[in-house]
Amino acid sequence: MAGLEQGLVQVYTGDAKGKSTAAFGLALRAAGHGFKVAIIQFMKTPDYGEHRSFQRLAPEIEVKTFGRKGFIHRGGARPEDYEQAAAALDCAREIMLSGKVDILILDEINNALYFGLLKEEEVLDFLRQRPARIEVVLTGRNAPAGIIAAADLVTEMRQVKHPYAKGIKARKGIEY
């Protein structure tokens, strides 16, 4: 089956829920057409519900996670966090340049930028290396202006109402 004729750069950002979910929906649609999708997750561990689902969709969808348990607070990153982010970007570059995928999703990379785990210029350099037929999707809050400028499509999720305001905690199968 032929791959994409033309790939673009997409960004899903904003302060509301749904950025990763939108990217994963794209992965599901693409897999249905026989496209190969790689998802590189920054600052996550493989204990989210989507991992079980994506295992069922292999080999069309492959997921690799780079992160540690727990949260990173601005200014509180550990050396391991920087190492994991660099390894994730290196892995993404290797996959992108291999020619073996049609769509590459960099889940939560914007957060890795926000927390200073990666430099904006190194991600922009990564995007400049993108082969023309590869679709690259970047997710996460706080997408920097340079990433937004480099993208062909930018969607900003805006929170209008959220159950957290009523004290409803994250629910298994819905938020994670």
N, C-alpha and C positions, 0 to 999 in steps of 0.2 A: 504494500500500500504506500502511495506517495505521501510525503510529509507536507508540511506547510509550504506554500509558495512564497509567502512573505511573513516574517515574524516581526512583532512589534514589542515595545516595552510598555508594560502596564504597571500602575501603582494603585494599591488600595490602602488608604490611610484614613485618619480621623479619630475622633475620641469615642466612637460607638462600636458596638459589637458587630461582627460580620465581615471583617477584612479577610481573615484566613478562610472563613467559610465561603466567601465569594471565590477565592482562588481555588479552593478544593472543588467547588462546583464546576469551575472551568476544567479542572483535571478530570473530573468524572465525565464531562461531556466529551473531552478530547479522547479519553480512553475508549469511549463508545464508538469512536471513528477509527480506532486502531492506532492512534498517535501514542508515542512514548513520552511519558511525563516523569520528570525527576523533581522531587520536593526536598529542598534543603532547609531544615528548620534551625534557626538561630535561637539560642537561649531557651531551648526546650529539651525535655527528656522524653523517651518513648513510652510514656504512660498515659497518653491521651487517647480518646476513643477512636480518633481518625486512623491511628496506627493499625488497629485491628481490621478496620474496613479496607485500608489500602493493601494490607497483606493479601486480602481476597482478590484484589484487582491486579496483582503481579502477574505477568511481568510488565504490563502496560504502565503501571504506576509504581515508582520506587521512592521510598522515603529514607532520608538519613537525618539523624538528629545530632545536634552539637550544643551541649549545655549541661548544667548541673542542676540538681534539685535545689529548690529555694528561689527566692527573688533577689534581683539585683536592685539596689537603690542607687540613685545618681550619686557619684562620688564614692561608692562603696564596692566597686568591682574588685574582684580578686585576680591575681595573675592567671589563674585557670580560665577565667571568663574571657580574657584577651586571647589566650591560646586557642580556646574552643571557637571563638569567632573567626580567627585567622584560618584555622583548619577548615571551618565551614566554607569560607570564601574560596580557599584553595580547592576544595572538593568540588564546589560549584563550577569553578573555572575549568577544571579537568573534565567534568561531565559535559559542560557547554561546548568545549572545543573538540570533544571526542566525535561529534557528529551522530551520536547514538540516541539523542532525544530531540523531540520537537518542541517541547515546552519545559521550561525550567522555572520553578517557583522558589523564590527566596523568602520563606516565611519568617516574619518578624525581623527582617534585616534592618528596617527603619528604626526599630527599637535598639538594635545593636549600635547603630549610628548615634542615636540619641544618648545612649549611655557611654559613648566614647570608646566602645570596644573595637570599632573600625573607624577609619577616616573616610570622609565623604569622597575625597579625591581617588582613593583606591577603589571604591565602588563605581565611581564614574569611569575610571580606567577599565574596570571589568566590563561595564556596559559598552564601551567603545570597542572591545574585543569581540562582541557578540556577532556570530555569523548571521547574515541577513535572513536566513530561514528559521531562526530560533526565536520563539516567543519567550520573553523573560517577564516574570511577574514579581514585584516586590511588595511585601505587605508590612504592616505595623504602623503604629501611631507615629506622629511627629516626623513625617517624611520631610527631609530638608529641601530647601528651595532648589538646589542644584539637581537633585534627583527628580523633582517634579518637572523641572525644565527639560531634562533629558528624556522624559517619558512621552509616549504617543497618546496614552490614555491615562487619566488620573480620576479616580473616584474617591470622594471624601465621605466617609460614613459620619453622620452627625447624630448624636444622641438626642432624642426628643423625650423619651421616657424609658426607665429601666427598673426592673423589679428589685434591684439592690436598694433603691430608695425606700422600699417597703420592708427591708430587712430580709429579703429572700436571698439566700446564699447561692453560689454557683451550683448547678445541678448536673449530675453525671448524665452523659448522653445528650445534654443540651449545650452547656458552656464548655464542657471538657470531655 
